[in-house]
């Protein structure tokens, strides 16, 4: 039962990732694209964790943590760039 739920969830998160990619490409303005990128890295974390649950391995969890940290830093840097025009003052 858990295996079926994992596969269904993996499919749903993959669909959400594809929709985020579409929003990233077609976004009407820069803030929408930044939000799509933020959602995209959250979906990437979910995909990695779900995949590691499917194959019963803890090997991919540090990669998910690294993507979380880098995604947060990237989102903050892009938001600061849009607000002020520079990242480092």
N, C-alpha and C positions, 0 to 999 in steps of 0.2 A: 504493500500500500504506500509506503514511504517512497519507494522507487518511482512509482507513478506520479506522486505529488511533486517529486523533484524534477522529473522530466517536463511536467506541465509548467512548473514555475520557471524552469530554464527556457522554455519556449516563450513564455510571457515576457520575461526580462529581455530576451533577444528581440522580440517585437518592439518593446519600449526603446531598445538601443537603436533599432532601425528608424523609428519615428524621431528620436533625438538627432540622428544624423541628418534626416530630412530637414528638421528645424534649423540645424546648424548651417546647412547649405542655403536654405531659402529664407533664413531669418530676415525680417524687414529692416532691422537696425542692429547696431552693435550690442546693446544690452540683452536683446533676445538671443543673440548668438552666444554671449557669455553664459547665460542661464542654460542654454542647450548644452554647452560644453560642461558645465557643472553637473547637470543631470547625466551626461554621458559618462563621466568618470564614476559617478555613483553606480550607474548600471554596470560599468566594467568591474567594479568591486563585487557587485552582486553576482555577476557571471562567474568570476573567478572562484568565489566562495562556493557557489552552487556546483561548479564543476569539480572542485576538490571534494565536495560531499558525495558526488556521484561516483568518483573513482576511489573513494575512501583513502584519501591521502591528505596529509597536512603540509605538504611541500609548497603549495601555492599561497598559503596564508600570508607569509611575509611579503609576497608580491602585491597582494591586496592592500596591505598596510602601507607599502611604499606608494602605491597609486593614490591612496587616500591623502597622504601627506603632500605629495606633489600636486595633486589636483586642488587641494585647498590653497596652497601657496600660489598656484597659477591663477585661480579665480580671484584671490585678493589682489594680486599684481595687476591683472587686467582691469578690475574695477577701479583701482587707484589710478591707472593710466587713463581710463576714460574720464574720471572725475577731474584730475589735475593736469594731465598731459605729460606727466613723467612718473616713473616708478620710484626712483631714488632722488631724494632732494639734497 
